[in-house]
Amino acid sequence: MALNDKTYVNSFMHGRDLCKKTMFSAAACCVLSVLGQFISPGIQILFGGATVILFITTIVIIVRECRCPHCGKIIFLGVLAVTACPNCKRSLTTGKKVKKSK
């Protein structure tokens, strides 16, 4: 059994998982950059650059992977919390139409 043997329902779920990982890594690098100023300026620059690269990577992942599997529109805002596509109103996991909440 492989280490990364996680199966995804669709590419949106895979993209959302990757976004979570890169956002967490970017936040950790940001904290290390702030704390690195007490150790040496080189560490601060290194982690600051890593933070910028990880944020850019997160945006690229959202644009490439976080699309509705039904209508194909990019879901940028609320990508970590959304359960239904804001455009076609279909569930991102099952594909069924979501009823309006009152």
Beta strands, then each sheet from edge to edge (+ up, - down):
end
